[in-house]
Amino acid sequence: MKRYATARIEHLQIAIPAGGEDAARAFYGTLLALREVPKPAELAPRGGLWFRSASIALHLGIDPDFHPAGKAHVAFACGEYASVLARLAAAGVAVANDALPVEGRAHCYVADPFGNRIELIDDAPSAANDDAVEPTIVAVATPPGQGAISVVRVSGSRARSIAARLTGAAALAPRHATRVALVDEAGRALDDALALSFPAPHSATGEDVVEFHLHGAPVLAREVVRAAIACGARQAAPGEFTRRAFLAGKLDLDGVGAIADLIAAESASAARAALANLGGALRARVAEMRSRLREPLERLAASIDFPDEVEEPARAPLADTLGELDGELARLQRDGEVGRLLREGVSLAIVGPPNAGKSSLLNTLLGEERAIVSDIPGTTRDSIEERFFIDGVAVRAIDTAGIRAHADKLEAMGIERSQRAFESARILLLVLDASLPLSTQGEELLARSEGRTRIVFFNKADLGTSAVRPVSGLSICGSVRWPQTMRELRAAIAQAGWGTEHPDLERAHLAFGEQFDAVARALEALRSARAALAADEALDLVGNDLRLVDAALAHLSPEAASEEMLAGIFARFCIGK
Amino acid sequence: MESMHSDDAGVIVVGGGHAGVEAAHAAAKMGVPTLLLTGDPSRICTLPCNPSIGGSAKGQLVREIDALGGAMGVLADACSLHARFLNESKGPAVRALRQLMDKPSYNRMALRLLQTLPALRIEAAMVEELIVSAGEVRGVRCADGRSFYARRVVLATGTFLGGKLFRGEEVQPGGRHAEAPAIGLSHALRALGFSMQRLKTGTPPRVDRTSVEYGAMRVQEPSATPLLFSRRSEARFAGEQLPCYLIDTNERTHALVRENLHRSPLYGLDLIRGIGPRYCPSIEDKVIKFAHNPTHQLFIEPEGWDEPTLYVGGFSTSLPADVQLAMLQTLPGMERCEMLRAGYAVEYDMVAPTELDDTLQTRRIAGLYHCGQLNGTSGYEEAAAQGLVAGANAALAARGCEPLRIARSEGYIGVLVDDLVGKGVDEPYRMLTSRAEHRVLLRHDNADRRLTPHGRDIGLVDDSQWMVFTEEIALLDRAVSDAERMRLPVREIGSERFQAPPTLAEALRRPQVRVAELRSWLPEDLSADLAERLEIEVKIEGYVKREEQAIVQAARRERLVIPADFAYEGIGALSSEAREKLARQRPRTLGAAGRIPGVAPTDIAILSLHLQRPEHGSPAVTR
């Protein structure tokens, strides 16, 4: 082995003032989470502290003539940069962020309790550190809580060896469901399951893929994921399976969008809309719109390039066509909204004074459909959100009563969430006690919800109706105990959520945010073209807008736009000297 | 002298058409010793087809050539016998100048201009062969046995490569009317492995100008004021301005075409294999493919002040001469016309421009540049633009400098080169405004803003042009910023009403207000030309800004350079067509890759993912 005269840094020493040990321990030990080790006995009398771990050796030495180091400093790479910063902030340590990342990594400066400068660098692995070999990934492939079967999918070069560990079977027959007794990494029994192996490249991701089909319980699925991770897999990032499938050439971009939708689809309706997208219904609609733009665009282009031979398009019919397209695009945008509604559901906040019957209302609404109580750690869902379905659309009900029930944990947090639910929900369901005079809180809620999409529900009408009064918007008087009232409430939620028209599930919906943007861009350019046309602008400038419309639409149904147009020009007009 | 030493010529240019002349002019003006070889030096730039220079998109090309310091604009201005702006009402970005040339003057002026360049020598020679060693060009060998040596050779052979002329049953080898083709060079290129295609074009008959009745024709008057391509030209007419005439074909003309189709080399005789241009169909094509059109418009144009001929635009044909004359005599005002020269079709070899990189150098042989019709284009302007790029790049390479590259957002020249090398051609390529996605920026009025700095950088724009440019731009910029500040003392301009007295710029932004109406409030030293530029810049500022934003957004993709040795083969996600085309054409940037036909947006998304990976070309998915 090659030897160097000076091989490596053995340790770093920072000076601290006499008697600074406790403050140093709190900063370096608690906040920066460095491990303190006892100083060797022979050095202990000098005071100071040592921190050591596999890669850090930091000595704090007492300097009787202490001056803080303002420029010279030690820089630590932090694996949990954000949480270190949060701890420092909570402890009142001033953090000087540097907006300019160093080599793509965030960093900041802090001062230790004695004024020594310390730099902290985010050590999150950047793309550059990824090895060329993709790690094997694992995740639950079915939406949490839904369905009788959970699927855990493992993809990557180690998928088959992991499967062997978890099933005890030496090899699984490719593309056959094999019944296996699943065990975890320590050999503890997990479930009686089915396992399917898809060897590369004939799999969804193009890599070796193994799927485990488990009996319902989400807990069990999480346990299998944990076991796979223990055997060398890594938790898949959101969309990572799809990204791999895309890179392997298994999907085109449209497919990626539609698959992303399928994954996110919370309801059967959304799944169907996603499938319609996959089939290209959107493409057909867009192609139709583009074909209507094509004639005027081709004529305009031909009239510019062959001015002596082709007349420019007449303005009035062009204005009519653009008006029609405006309507069509606006409809597409609205359908996109419906798509979003189907995909994400509609949020409903149930608010009201205590004892108005909010909890029993929610429980009745949930009924047997009570699908998910989403308290699964690691999901982003709010733990007090409940879901039920009306006409196949997911309604995400935020039960502010539920917040109160958890209030013992952190009152402040509960109030804040309640507030946020009130502000952000698409629909407010205000529950009031009909049998008692309206409380101050009830009055206040009525006033505050004025102008919002709301349903006022006077509950407990079976006990009296003294509080009932005319209010703006939808209002219902009845009782959660009466099935008729519940039917009315569901109808009211549907009306407030997606109007009287039932969402047309067979129409194509815009899958991606990107597609939304393209439609918005097309609409903006189209309106600019209409304005220019109305203002008698030169037709080429109108055409400039129209080409942007076409380009935005082409984004939704990509074709070689300009070549296509040239072909159109030469087919339509006899040109040439 | 039998041969030259290798250091005698920095650049050899083969061919004396618009491409060759522009290439030789650029290289020699940049100070690199240049040798122009052409069959007959007295016949350079004869304008063998139509007499027009400019037109929609082509006019912008000429302005761009001029802005870069090239020759075509100056030459055309000095020979113009008819000038007109096209598309005046359709918008500032598509306004374009078109001139008709006195053909003998053009030929004479071109030769005279070249003779003023001390670094240029012109020799009469038919090049038969390229001298190539170890993948690099070393010179050329001529039919008479002479050899000339240089490490940069620009081929600008036009329609001469393997040229064949067709008229009825007559087929004869030829590059142009009464000129021999270049057969040897065509074989030589094929032997070097170049991928060749066959194209076709044609020219109409010419008639005696004293034998027609103009009274039966519609008149198209020239502009009453001089309209010029070049800012270096003097603002005066080059000579007498002549009108053009329009007439229509009729059923008798069409009947003659149909009756004689069996004598057409294109149809009945089926002799022509090359593909002709869609935008310049022969009269045979027009009558057959657009049978529902009862008439087709023709353009009767003079070919010179003292030329006896009229050019019958729109009447290109390869039918036998007797049929051509009979057809001509069915036309109004031409009943007793005399045909001085019959039209013909010409078929010629081209080399696939996908063989070139974006400097127009071939990838197969270092130092060899192709330009003009050899690359499958048609048109004088397209040829000249490529000639300038190829000649300048050959000169820059000889000096060891960075090549000239013009982006699609900077000029029609950029669109032209990028289209050619990226997409290739399957018919003669003509520049059209619809090929340019950024045409709001690529206007005739701002070609100097866009390109003169480039021309200066490479040493093609001389001091006097540079000084004129800097002075004009300073005046214009001041006028534009004053227009934003200066309030007019009125609330009404023409039919337009304003709530408060508008600034000059606010007034100009109304579509109906023209700068001419505001003349009295403009600085006196602002020429009419600069006033028009002011109007355009103010009027379409919004469109320009939006376009510039789009360009900035696309810039990352345009600038993302793909390593020259990028391993496309390893990327399973690419479609096999995309993989094959990318590996063959090796586009320099991701933007160029996206414009290759058969490369889908999905392929580009995949490529961009791969380009962002730490190791280019490592397979995305390891198995």
Interface residues (C-beta under 8 A of the other chain):
Chain A: A127 A128 D130 A132 V133 E134 S157 A200 P201 T205 G206 E207 D208 R244 F246 L247 A248 G249 D252 L253 A301 S303 I304 D305 F306 P307 D308 E309 E312 A532 A535 D536 E537 A538 L539 D540 L541 G543 N544 R547 P558 A560 S562 E563 M565 L566 I569 F570 C574 I575 G576 K577
Chain B: N50 S56 A57 L86 N87 S89 K90 G91 P92 A93 V94 L246 P277 R278 Y279 C280 P281 K286 K289 F290 N293 H296 Q297 F299 G313 G314 S316 L432 T433 S434 R435 E437 R439 V440 P511 Q512 I540 Y543 G572 A573 L574 S575 P597 A600 P601 T602 A605 I606 L609 Q612 R613 P614 E615 S618 A620 V621 T622 R623
